[in-house]
Amino acid sequence: MSSLDQITKNLGALSINPERVVNHEAATSPAAWKEALDASADTPKPFELIKTLVYKPKTAKSATPIPVVVIARDATETNSGALGKKLNLKDMRMASEDLLQEFFALDKNSLSPLALTETSFPKVLTVLDASIATSSSTFALRASSSSATIFLSGKDIDAYLRKLQTDAVKVQEIDFTTLAAFAPAASATAPTGPAAPTQVEDAKIEGAVQIAIGVKKEVDFATWYTNVLLKADMLDYYSVSGCYILKPWSYSIWEEIQEWFNREIKLLGVQNSYFPMFVSSKVLEREKDHIEGFAVEVAWVTRAGKSDLEEPIAIRPTSETAMYPYYAKWIKSHRDLPLKLNQWNSVVRWEFKNPQPFLRTREFLWQEGHTAHLTKGEADTEVRQILELYRRVYEELLAVPVIPGIKSEKEKFAGGLYTTTVEGFIPTSGRGIQAATSHCLGQNFSRPEMFNIVVEDPADPTRQGKLYVWQNSWGLSTRTIGVMVMVHGDNQGLVLPPRVASVQAVVVPCGITAKTTDEERATINNACEALAETLRKDGVKAKADLREGYTPGYKFNDWEQKGVPLRLEIGPKDLKTNQTLTVRRDTGEKKPVPTENIGKTVTTLLDTIQKDMFTRAQNEYFSKIKEVTKWEEIVPALDSKCVVVIPWCEVVACEDDIKERSGRASEPQDERAPSAGAKSLCIPFDQSKWTPIEPGKTKCPACGKDAKRWTLFGRSY
C-alpha cells in the first residue's frame, strides 16, 4: 500500500474525507511548495501551508532523546527558545535528517502531522498551534512526499491528532501568539560554538523563503551543507541510518570522475575487475594489524533467512584481505608481474560518529586499486603516479586545491610501509580533510605469515632465490563530491565546476507576460531550444528550461541552487538583436553576447569559470596556511580557522602531545563538531615554500627537538 493510500485509509477510519489531493513538482522549500500548489488548477483556493518542525532537546548522554514535533501554520512564529522554556526543555535544536528517518522514515520535505501514527505518537512530544483547530482555513499538508499535498480543515487535523492520544501521552496545545513572554533573555556569556542559539538565529538569511538555502554558510555550516545537498537534489535520505541515495545530480559527478580516472589508469596498464563484497572471518582476521584500525566498523552477516550461519561473513571494509589470497594463486613467476587491478565498488564501515553525507557514511562508493610489483622502485614510482592522478582529479576536474605529501608514521595506513596523500582544506570550518591516499604496502602482505605472494628471483641464474612481491593500494571515494560542495558552495546553494556539471549551461526564456501571445511564446521557446541544440553540437552540455507554470525567477533560483555554471537568457529584445544574456553562477556577472559563434563563446567562458574557481579556492587555501615556529602561536592560528605548517621532529609521542595540548587549549567547540585537537595532515613533498630547515638549529616548537621537515598540522574531519 502506498503512503498516500495509507494516509487516506487512516483518515477514513475517522470519517475524515480530504478536501483535495494534489500531485505537483517536488518542492523542497515552503516558497517552492506554495508556488507549485498555486500553479495547479486542482488546488483549492484560498489555502494555508502547515509546517511540521521537529526539534531534539538536549538530554543527558545516557538518555534517549524525545523529539518535539511542532505543528503550526506556516506564518506562525515558532521561537524554539521560548518553546523550550515553556516546556521546560533545554537547547531545542532542529532534528537531524537521520533522526527524522529513524522516527518517521521521512525527510523534512515530506513530513506532516499525518506522519504521526499510533506507533510514533507515544515516542514524541506533539505540540499543536492552538489557532489551527478553530480556523476556517483550508490547510495544505505534505502527503508523506515532497510532490503530493493533501488538504484538510483545521478541525480534521485536530481530530486526527486527538485520536492518537493515550492516557499517558497527550497533544500539547500552545498559543504561539503569547509565547513571546517565555522567550529567554540574551546571555552576555552565550557560547561561541557554531551551534549557539544566537548564532543559529544569525545564520538565517533575510527573506529565506524566497531563496535556496535559508541559512548562511559562514554561520551555521553544518545546516548549510545539508540544505545545499537536499535542495540541489543531490541526495535523499535512506531508511538505514548513515546511508544515502545518490541522485543523478550528484552521481553524474562521480561518473565524470570515473570516466576520467579509468582512462588515465588504463594508460598505466591497470585493468578493472570485481571481487565479491563478502569476506570470511578467517581471512579477515589473518591480518590483525591491518584490520585493527576499523575493526569496530566491520559489518557482519550472521543469518541467512531463519538460519544462523556457521561462520559470520564480513561485508568488506576494504579489499586487501579479499583479493590477496588470489594474488598468491595467480602470481607464480616474475613474468606475471606487475599485476595491476582496480575495482569500482562500495564498502561498508559501520560508523558510530555523526554521519555526514559524502564525508562519513556507513556505505560509500570508491575505487580501490591493488597492484603487485617485482621491485620497490617500481612500487614507489606507481605510488606517486597515482597520487598525481588524484591531485589532477581535485584540481583539474573539481577545481579544488590540494597539497600532496606523505603521512606521518602515526597517520599512515595500518599494515602499510608508507602512505602518500593529497590534503584538502575547508575554509569555512578551518579544517583539513584527507582527499585521497596512495599507499605502498611494502612486502607486509606478501610474507609467508600473511598471503605468501612469492616469485623466483630473475637475477638469480639458478632460480633458487625467492622474492616477496612489493604491493600498493590506492583509493578515491565519493568524499570528492562533499569536498567540492563545501569549498565552492555559497549562500545561494551549490556551485559546480563546469568540467563535472551534467548541465553546463541552461537557457531560460524571459520577457513572457500575460499579454504575450501563444505565437510569441512559441517563438521565444523555440529560440531557446535552438540555442541549446547549437551548444550541444559544439560539445556543451546545455538544456533549455521550457517548463510551463514556472516564472523565470523561479527557474533562475532553481538552477542557481543546483549550481549550473552558466545561465543564458532569451527574451523578445534578445531575438531582435540576435544576442543572449549570460549569467555566471560563480560570480553572478552578467554580460550580453551575440548568438553568432555562441558555441565558441560559451566554451571559452566555461573554461574561464573553471580556472577562476580553482584560482579563488587556491588563493584562499594558501592564505590560511600559517608558518609557525613558536608553540604559543599554534592554537590562536587554529582558532582563526587556519592550518599551521611547523618544523617538526616527526616523533610519534610529540604528535600525540600536540593533539592533546592543542585540544585542551582551544576555544569551546560544539559537541557535534569533530575534535578540536590538531593532528598531522601531511608532510608536504614541496618544502620550498617555507624557510629552509637548518639541521641542528631549527627546532620543533612542540618539544624542542631537532626538526626534520615542515609538516602541516590542523583540525580535520
Secondary structure, 3 states (H helix, E strand, C coil): CCHHHHHHHHHHCCCCCCCEEEECCCCCCHHHHHHHHHCCCCCCCCCEEEEEEEEECCCCCCCCCCCEEEEEECCCCCCHHHHHHHHCCCCCEECCHHHHHHHHCCCCCCCCHHHCCCCCHHHCEEEEECCCCCCCCEEEEECCCCCEEEEEEHHHHHHHHHHCCCCCCCCEEECHHHHHHHCCCCCCCCCCCCCCHHHHHHHECCCHHHCCCCECCCCCHHHHHHHHHHHCCCEEECCCCCCEEECHHHHHHHHHHHHHHHHHHHHCCCEECCCCCEEEHHHHCCCHHHHHCCHHHCEEEEEECCEEEEEEEEECCCCHHHHHHHHHHHCCCHHHCCEEEEEEEEEECCCCCCCECCCECCEEEEEEEEEEECCHHHHHHHHHHHHHHHHHHHHHHCCCCCEEEECCCCCCCCCCCEEEEEEEEECCCCEEEEEEEEEEEECCCCCCCCCCCEEECCCCCCCCCEEECEEEEEEEECHHHHHHHHHHCECCECCCCHHHCCCCEEEEECCCCCCCCHHHHHHHHHHHHHHHHHHHHCCCCEEECCCCCCCHHHHHHHHHHCCCCEEEEECHHHHHHCEEEEEECCCCCEEEEECCCHHHHHHHHHHHHHHHHHHHHHHHHHHCEEECCCHHHHHHHHHCCCEEEEEECCCHHHHHHHHHHHHHHCCCCCCCCCCCCCEEEEEECCCCCCCCCCCCCCECCCCCCECCEEEEEECEC
